[in-house]
Amino acid sequence: MSDHDRGREIHRLEQLRHAAMLNGDIGALDDLMGQEFVYTHSDGHRDSKQEYLRKLGDRVFYFSSMEQPEEDIRINDGSALVFGRMLAQVHVPGAGLTKTLNNSYLAAYGLLDGQWKILALQSTPIPANS
């Protein structure tokens, strides 16, 4: 498979990931993530795969809108890095909070047993004056 084809596959997986996050589809996210997945939130807090899926499934937070206006995929052998931008509305009902996100993110994928899995995701707020 060429790097171009691998890039198209990662793009497809990113579209699936974003749709699953928006729809709270825990099963789809579970399938997309490697067992050692780690999510680093924009405030620096980290969740394991199990913690992240539990929070999303319990609606500790949920998304009401999400789009990705930028995406740059870099392929290197059995790894792929996605440098992207996400615009979203996230709700945290327990805190009575709704936030508008304008974040850069880095998603790291690895080829595990012949399947691409997301291994890590980290988001960083883009300052309003940028």
N, C-alpha and C positions, 0 to 999 in steps of 0.2 A: 504494500500500500504506500502511495506517495505521501509526502508531507502535505500536499494540497488536499488529498483525500482525508488524511488524518485531521487536518484543520476543519474540514467540512463536518466530520463526525463530532469533533469537540463543539463546534457551533451548534449542531443539532442537540447535543447533550445539554448545553447551556440553555437552549430554548426550553427543553424539558424541565430543567431545574427551576428556571424562573416561573414557568407555569405551575409547577408543583408547589413552589413557595407561595404563590399568589392564591392557589386553590386549597392550600393546607393538605395536600396529598402526601401523607406520611409514607405510604407504601412506595410511591414513585421515588421520593427522596431517599428512602432506605435502599432501594435498588441502585440508585446513582452513586451513593456514597461508599467509600471503602470503610472497613471496620475501624480503622484508626483515625477517621475523619475528625478534624478539630475546626471549630468555627471561632474566630476571634472577632468579637463585636467591635463596633466603632468606639466604644468606651474602654476597650482593652480587655474586657472580661472574656474568658474562653469557655466554650462548651464542648464536651465530647459529642460524638454522634448521638448517643443515647439521650443526653441532656437536651440537645438541640431539638431532636424529634419529639421528645416528651413535651417541651415547652410549646412547640408549634401545635402539637396534637391537643394539648390542654388549653390552647388559645391564651397562653400567658402573653403572647404577642401574635398578631396576625397582620397581613397586608391587605389593603383594599385597592391598591393600584401599584403597578410596577412597570417600568420600561427600562430598556438598556440602549441608550443612544450611541454608545461607543463600545467597541470590542476589538481587541488586538490579540490574536492567538499566536503563540510561539511554540513550535514543536521541536523536541530534541530527543531522538530515540524513543524511549519508553515513558517520556514525560511531556506534559503540555502545560503551559502557563497562559492564563487568560487575564489580560489587563483590561478592565472594563469600567463603565460608569453606570450607576443605577439611580434612577429617580423613582421614589416610592412614597406611599403613605403607609405608615406602620402604626398600629394601635396597641396600646398596653392597657387593657381594661382595668387591671388591679391597681394601676397608678392613675387611672383616669386621664391617660395621656394619648395624644395623637401627634405624631411627628412627621414632618415632611423631610424625606431624606434626599440628599444630593451627594452621593458617595462615589469615590473611586473604590474599586475592589480588585483583589488578586485571587483568582481561583487556580489551585494547583491540582492537576490530574495526573494519575499514574496508570500505566498499562499493567493490570494485574490478572494473571491467568488468561491473557488474551482479551480482556475487557477493560475499557477505560472506566476508571472510578475517580470521583472527586475525593481528594485526600485532605485538602485544607482550603479554607475560605477566610479572607480577612477584608474588612471594609474600613474605609477612612473617610470622614466627612471632608467635603470640599468647602473651604471657607467662602462665605457669601461674596466677598470682594474679589474672587478669582475668576 
